[in-house]
Amino acid sequence: MANDQLDRRTTTIRPEVQALRAVAVAAVVLHHGWPAVAPAGYMGVDVFFVVSGYLITALLVREVERTGRLSLSSFYVRRARRILPAAMTVLIAVSILTLALAPYRDWAAYFREIVASAFYVENWRLAIDSQNPASAALESTPVQHFWSLSVEEQFYLVWPLLILAALAFARLRRGRAVPMLAVVLGVTTVASFIASLALTAADHNLAYFSTFGRAWEFGVGGLLALVLGSSRFRATAAPSLRAAASWVGIALIVVPIATFRDDAAFPGLWALLPVTGTLAIIWAGMPEPRWSPAALVRLKPVQWTGDISYSLYLWHWPIFMFTPMLLGMPSPPWLMVLLVGLSLAVAAASKRWIEDPFRRRTGAVGAHPRVVMAAFTAALIGVLATGAYAPQVAAEEMQVCRSTRDAE
């Protein structure tokens, strides 16, 4: 069973993984702030998907090897503590800002997507809207970026079940676990990739938001976790080869982000570029040669950005969206720079006082977890209730305004 042992290092926080998160979130922020600089910055999401597939698969298989079983309840609780507090805080903040700053005419659309985001089906909300000719352009909302979080949550829901099914089949056939996992995950990944190509050819919007068309990106990350854990493929590679692979991986991510402009052709085969680049960087690890990118990867700003990447992804877009509403004019370039700084500050605060306490169960969360969770639940119920009632209020207010204008 030695070859079935997953490398325990694959489950730890590694500098190259943090650097990938930093690059991914930087690409998304640049795309939202300065589209001309990063016209395909949305490819940062593809990087996130591969990293998630790699880390979660490694984590799950490690648990199986350590305990002989896989606890779904423990896994889902850990994921909830990691993801939900910051996300729900953003949704609550967006709801309040929508009522305070957004025009009445936008309330219905905003709250429809806030509710979809709260239930992690925003990707399907947008996929459905993209099929309606009247809304195919998909006007931006402050929570539109939750589509990728929705895909990720759906992956977290299904992936452990696939692993359990593979393990059960392996026991039934008295076979080894990792090879059976590779078969099940490999078939799922190939099927999803074929679906992505077919969907892109038929409707690139549907392909972009579809969980089925995106699952292969998580899948290849998961397969890499199995390969690195059950072989010496990386350990026996020459350091110079790993360093070269790292640089090639960086190029495969950065160059398309800065140059690709054919949105209608994405994801399709073009998604292979950031995906392959991410796989190459993870496989290479931290190469020893002095000319490798390891020194850049270890830079404190890079590691820090990777550390706050989740909160930065959550907060930057609402900040970008609501500032023009507050000021009554589009944000000029100099203000966008300040907004990025503000986003970084808010993300750092969110990481320290929202993400970390829930994940580590420290502070008030550790002392009174039920009280804190009850408060979050009550706030979320308030968001959902507002989402149901606010559009009706907005419609009534707009009708009053129209009646007043007609009377004048």
N, C-alpha and C positions, 0 to 999 in steps of 0.2 A: 504493500500500500504506500510505499515511500513516494512513488511518482504521483500519487493522488493527493499528496499534501500540498495545499495552496500556500504559496509564499506569504508568510505573515506580514511582510513589509508592504504588501499590496493594500493593506487596510489602514495603514498609518498615513498621517498627513505628510506628503512629500513635497519638496520645494518645486519640482517641475509641475506638479498638479496645481499647486497654488498659483504658479506663474501662468498656467493655462487659463485658470479662472480670471486672473487679472487681465489677460489679453482679451478674453471673451467679453467681459463686462465693459472694458474700454472700447471695444469695437462697437458694442450696442450704444453706449453713451455718445460716442463720436457720431454714429449714424443718426441719432436723434437730434443732436445739437448742430452738427455740421455735415449734412448729407453729402456734400460735394467732396469732403475729405475721406469719408468712409461710405461710399455708395452701397456697398454690400456688407455693412456692419452687422446686418442681421445674421450673418454667418457665425457670429459669436455664439448664437443659440445652439448651433450644431456642435460647437466645441463643448458647451455645457452638457449636451445630451450624451456625448461619448464619455466624458469624464464621469457622469452619473452612472452610466451603465457599467463602467469599469469598477468604480468604488463599491456600488451596491452589490454587484455580483460577488466581488471578493469578500465583502462583509458577510453575505449570506452563506457562502460556501465555507468560510472559516468557522462560522457558528456550527454548521453541520459536522465539520471535522472535529471540533472541540467537544460537542455535546452529543453527537449522533442523531440529532433532531433539529428541526427548524420551528421556532415558535413564532407563528404569524402575529399573535397578539403583541408580543414584545417588540417585534419589528415595527408594526404599525404605530405603537405608542412612541417608540424612539423617533420615527419619522414625523409624527405629529408634534412632538416637543421641539423638533428641529425646525420645522417649516411653518406651522400654523401661527404661532404668536406674532411674529413680525408681519406675516401676510395679513392677518386679521387686523392688526394695528393700522396698516396702510389702508385697508378697505374702510375702516372706521373714519380715518382722517379724510379720505377721499369723499366719503358720504357727507361729512360736515362741510368740507370746502365746496362741494357741489351745491349744497343748499345756500351757502353764503355768497358764492361768486359766480356760479354758472348761470347762463340765461335760462329762463323757464323752458324754452323750446328744447333745451338739451337734457332736461331732467329725465325724461322717459328713457332715452338711449343710454345715458350714463348709469342709471340705476338698474336697467335691464342687464347691463354688463357687470355691474358690481355684484348683483345676485349670482350671475353665472360664474363669476370669479370665486365667490364664496363657496360655491359647490364644486369648483374646479372642473367646470365644463365650458370655460370661456373659449377654448379652441373650437368647440363644436358650435357655439353661439356665432362666432365669426365665420365659420365655414358655411353655416346656414344663411347668414346675412349676405355672404358673397355670391350666393346663388340667386339673390333677388336683384333684378336689374336696377331697381330704384335705389338700392343701397350697396351695389357691388363695389363702389369706390371705397367703402369702409371708412367713413369719417372717423378721425381719431377720438378716442375717449381716454380719460386718465388711467383706466385699468386695462387697456387693450393689450399691454405687455404681459398680462396674466395668462395669455394663451399658452405660452411655453411652460409656465408652472403647472397649468392644467394637464398638458401632455405628460409632464414629468410625474405628477401625482397618479395619473392613470397607469403609467409604467410601474410605479411603486405598488400599485394595487394588484397588477397581473403577474409581474415578473416572479415574485416569490411562489406563486401558485404553479408556474411552469417548472420552477426548480423542484418543488415538492413532487410534482407529477413525474419528473425525470428520476428523482431519487426512488420513488415508489416502484417505478418500472425496473430500475436497476436491481432493487432488492428482489423483485419478483423473478427476474431472469438470473439472479445471482451473479450479476456483473459488477464492474467497477463503476463508481459514482461519476467521476469526472468525465470519462468518455461518453457516458449516457447523457450527461448534462450538455456536453459539446454537441451531440447530435440534436437534441431537442432545441437548444438555443440556436444552433446553426440553421436548422430548418425554418424556425420562426424568423430569423434574421433575413434569410434569403427570400422568403415569401414576402416579407415587408418591403424589401428593396425592389422586388418586382412590382409590387403594388405602387410604390412611390413613382417608379418610371411610368407606369400606366396612367396613374392619376395626373402626373405632370403633363403628359401628352394630351390628356383630355381636359383638364382644368387645373392650372397651376395654383390657384387660390385654395382649392380643395386639397390638393397635394400638400400645400404648405402647412395647413392647419390640422390635417388628418393624423390621428394617433396611429392608424395603420400604416400610413406612409412615412412616419417618423420613427417607428419602433426599431427599425434596423440600425439606426445610429446608436441607440442604447445597446442593441444586440452585439455590434462589433466591439464595443467597449467591454461587454461581458465576456465575449470570447477571448479577448486579449487577457483578461484577468485569469481565465482558465489556462491559457497558453503559458503565461509567465509563472503561474503557480505550479504547473505540473511538468515543467521542463527546464532545462538550463539554457534555453535559447538565447536569452539576454546575457547570462553570466559567461557564456563561452564566446560571445562576440568580441571582436577586437575593439579596444577603446576608441580608436580612430574611426571605426565604422559607426559606433554609437554617436560620436560627436558629429559626424557628417549627417547621420539620420536626424539628429536634433535640429541642425541648421535647415535641412530640407523640409522638416516638419514646420518650422517657423515660416519659411517661404510659402509653403502650401496654404497656410492660414492667412498671413498678412497680405500677400500680393493680391489674391482674389478680393479680399475685403476692400482694398484700395482701388481696384481697377474694374471689377465686374459690374456690369450695368444692365444686363438682360434679365430683368426680374421675371419675365414670363417663362424663362427657361429653368427657373429654380423652383424646387430643389433638383429633381432629376439627377443626371450624371454629374452636374456641377457640385452637388453636395459632397461628392467624393473628395474634393480638394481639401476643405477644412477637416473633414472626418479622417482622411488618411494622414493629414498633418498632425492631428491630435494623437492618433495611434502611434505615429513615429516618435513623437516627443515622450509619450508615456513609456514606450518600449525602451528608448534610449536611456531613460533615467537621468542621472547626473554624470555625464562622461568626464573622465579624468583629464584629458588633454587640455593644455592651457588655452588652445584656440577654440575650445567648445563654448557654447553659450552659458555654461554653468555659472560663470561669474555674474552675468546679467540676471540670470534666474534668481540668484541669491540676494540681489539688491533689496534693501529693506522696503523701499516704496513699492516694488513689485510684489513682495510677499504680503505686505500690509493690504494692498489693493485686492489681492486674491482672498485675503482673510475676510474682508468686508464685502466681497463681491455679491453675495445674496442680498444683503440689505441695500447695497448701492443699486442693484438691478430693480429692486422693489420701489425705491423712493425717487429715483432721478426723474422718471417720466411724469409722475404727478406734479413734481416741482416745476418741470419744464412746461407742463400744460396750464397750470393755474396762475403762474406769474403774469402772463399776458392779460388774463382776465382781471387780475388785481390792479395792474397798471393801466389797462385800457389800450394797450398797443402791443405789437409784436416785440419780442425781445431782441435788441440789437446785439451784434457780435460780442461787444465788451461785457454786456450783461450775461450772455450765455457762459462766459468764462467764470463769472461770479456764481452763477447757478450751479456750475459743475463743482465749484468749491463748497457751496452750500450743501449739495448732494453728498459730497464726501463726508462733510461734518455730520449731517443727519444720519448717514449710513453707519459711521463710526459709533455714534450714540446709540443707534438701534442695535448694533452688534453687542455693545457693552451692556446695555440695560434691558434689552428685550430678548435677543437671541441667546446669549450666554447664560443668563439666569435660568431660563426654561430648560435649556439643554443640560446644564450642570446641576439644576435644582438647587441653586444657591440663593442667598438673600431672602426676600419675602416669598419668592416662589418655593424655595426649599422649606421654609418654615410653615407656610400656609398654602400649599399647592391647591387645595380644594377651593379655598376662598378666591384665589387668583383666577383659577379656571372658571369658577362661577361668574366672576366679574366679566371675563372675556366672553362667556356664553351669553350673558345678558346683553353685552354690547353688540354681539353679533345678531342676536334676535332683534335688537333695535335697528340695526342696519337693514335686515331683511324686511322688517315692518315698514321702515321708511321707504325702501325700494318698492314696496307694494302701494304705498299711499301717496308718496311725493308726486309721481307723475299725474295723478288725478288732481291734486292741488294745483300743479303747474298748468294743467289744461284749463281749470276753472279760472285761474288768474289771467291766462292769455285771453280767455273769452271775455272777461271783464274789461281788459285793456282794449280789445277790439270794439266792444260795445261803447266804451267811453269815446274812442276815436270817431266812431260812426255818429254818436250824439253830437260831437263838436262840429 
